[in-house]
Amino acid sequence: MSTRRIGPASLNRLLGAWRAERTGPAYRQLADGLRLLILDGRLPLDVVLPGERELATVLEVSRTTVTAALARLRDDGFLERRQGAGARTRLPSGPGQRGQASLIAGTEAEGVIDLASAAPPASDSVHGAFAAALQALPAHLPHHGYAPLGLTELRVAIAERYTARGLPTSPDQVMVTNGAQHAFALMLRLLCGPGDRVVIDHPTYPHAIDAIQRASLRPAPVGLPDDGWDVEGVVAALRQSGPRAAYFIADFHNPTGRWMTPDARAAIAAAAERTRTTLILDETGIDLCLDGPVQPYGFSEPAGVVRLGSMGKSYWGGLRLGWIRADVPTIQALSTRRASIDMGTPLLEQLAAVHLLSDEDAALEARRNLLRARRAHLLGLVRSRLPEWRVTTPPGGLSLWAELPAPVSTMLTATSERFGLRLAAGPRFGVDGAFDRFLRLPYTLPPEDLTEAVERLVQAYGRLRPGQASMRAGMGAVV
Ligand SMILES: Cc1ncc(COP(=O)(O)O)c(C=O)c1O
């Protein structure tokens, strides 16, 4: 296996502003910054870091600082040094490692509040749906249980849902997947080859960026303006970068929560069609409209639009259930390719999903009521406790996209760990270190947890601030 290395300049860029005046010794801040990059995946595992001397030069710190930072990371299990080679990134394993379990995404540690994930708890209807699924299961047990396109009843239910919302769909236009992320990875595999470009919103869902980059594809980001989408910019990117695909989250965008107007959708879809780019719309958040009814599909769909759906945000991420809606040839092509990756989606979850989709209105309304209340709670907290931060009310989705007065998101995320708060730094939502002036704040936790999370955030943020005056100076760019 060839060794992957990261150059000193790239590492410096990834690290961004890692130093603050009042958060302890430089070596510890550097170790925190590097550890965060490893934990949130921006610095992949098994990558060899530059030598200490090179690092010290590019970071403009003493060699002793670098040595101490790397030693600390080694002690904590985030680096290993092989004989004659540089330090290599890894994740801690085993109970012997100090203080790391709480920091690994996806693990829970007592007392740590997780504001890094924007995922609500299971809807009340999920438990009953599994009970109903168990009852329906015996009828399926005489069969082998494999269905690469998904259980027919579920494909019918998904197709009917689209049809009811104004987009006539037949079940053979639907493939059930193990979540929307799986769906996106399958689509990329079908459409693209190494080096191809994929146009994306910027910021966007971090794992979509991961999926693009790990497939050796090149993201072509188009920045989101203050409001809505930069349709002209998207159209120009479609024309100029010769992409194979374009991926947008038009319905309650992650992380900003914004919603794309029908006119913008129509213009982008038409441009994608003109440039023969497959337009992939990620609709995982489509049910999370907090300020109005679910919008029907209002424009006539140009050929080739692919839609990704998920039960994850509407019902529960633990279902691991999503789908692809596309034209029939695309679904057939996916079906023949899928077996190289997996053999289908678990049956019990599909039966539960059929049950959930059979009676949606009350469950989705309860979901939206819960999120509405939590959105209001978090907005109130941020506005009162962090008045220098700019937040607007998103029309839907699961998070606020807070604009900070200075590019300190990475530093704040690293510092917050010490206060028992896990965050996802702004640059996680972009490419090349963008968005260090932003922080995603999900409102998916219960109000009391949100209150405590914001208190911890205030404390961590206070540790960053060199003083009100210089902070104000840093606010120049913020309107
Ligand atoms: C925009 C977006 N797409 C895809 C996913 C992944 O969805 P799933 O859990 O169905 O794989 C998420 C989950 O956070 C998301 O926010």
Ligand as a Chemical Component Dictionary entry (heavy atoms), coordinates in Angstrom:
data_LIG
# 
_chem_comp.id                   LIG 
_chem_comp.type                 NON-POLYMER 
_chem_comp.pdbx_formal_charge   0 
_chem_comp.three_letter_code    LIG 
# 
loop_
_chem_comp_atom.comp_id 
_chem_comp_atom.atom_id 
_chem_comp_atom.alt_atom_id 
_chem_comp_atom.type_symbol 
_chem_comp_atom.charge 
_chem_comp_atom.model_Cartn_x 
_chem_comp_atom.model_Cartn_y 
_chem_comp_atom.model_Cartn_z 
_chem_comp_atom.pdbx_ordinal 
LIG C1 C1 C 0 -28.464 16.175 3.750 1  
LIG C2 C2 C 0 -28.294 14.776 4.240 2  
LIG N1 N1 N 0 -28.150 13.787 3.355 3  
LIG C3 C3 C 0 -27.988 12.521 3.751 4  
LIG C4 C4 C 0 -27.955 12.190 5.085 5  
LIG C5 C5 C 0 -27.764 10.766 5.466 6  
LIG O1 O1 O 0 -29.020 10.177 5.553 7  
LIG P1 P1 P 0 -29.206 8.664  5.977 8  
LIG O2 O2 O 0 -29.161 8.622  7.463 9  
LIG O3 O3 O 0 -30.532 8.304  5.411 10 
LIG O4 O4 O 0 -28.091 7.901  5.344 11 
LIG C6 C6 C 0 -28.106 13.181 6.036 12 
LIG C7 C7 C 0 -28.031 12.861 7.462 13 
LIG O5 O5 O 0 -27.630 13.678 8.260 14 
LIG C8 C8 C 0 -28.271 14.512 5.604 15 
LIG O6 O6 O 0 -28.417 15.523 6.477 16 
# 
loop_
_chem_comp_bond.comp_id 
_chem_comp_bond.atom_id_1 
_chem_comp_bond.atom_id_2 
_chem_comp_bond.value_order 
_chem_comp_bond.pdbx_ordinal 
LIG C1 C2 SING 1  
LIG C2 N1 SING 2  
LIG C2 C8 DOUB 3  
LIG N1 C3 DOUB 4  
LIG C3 C4 SING 5  
LIG C4 C5 SING 6  
LIG C4 C6 DOUB 7  
LIG C5 O1 SING 8  
LIG O1 P1 SING 9  
LIG P1 O2 DOUB 10 
LIG P1 O3 SING 11 
LIG P1 O4 SING 12 
LIG C6 C7 SING 13 
LIG C6 C8 SING 14 
LIG C7 O5 DOUB 15 
LIG C8 O6 SING 16 
# 
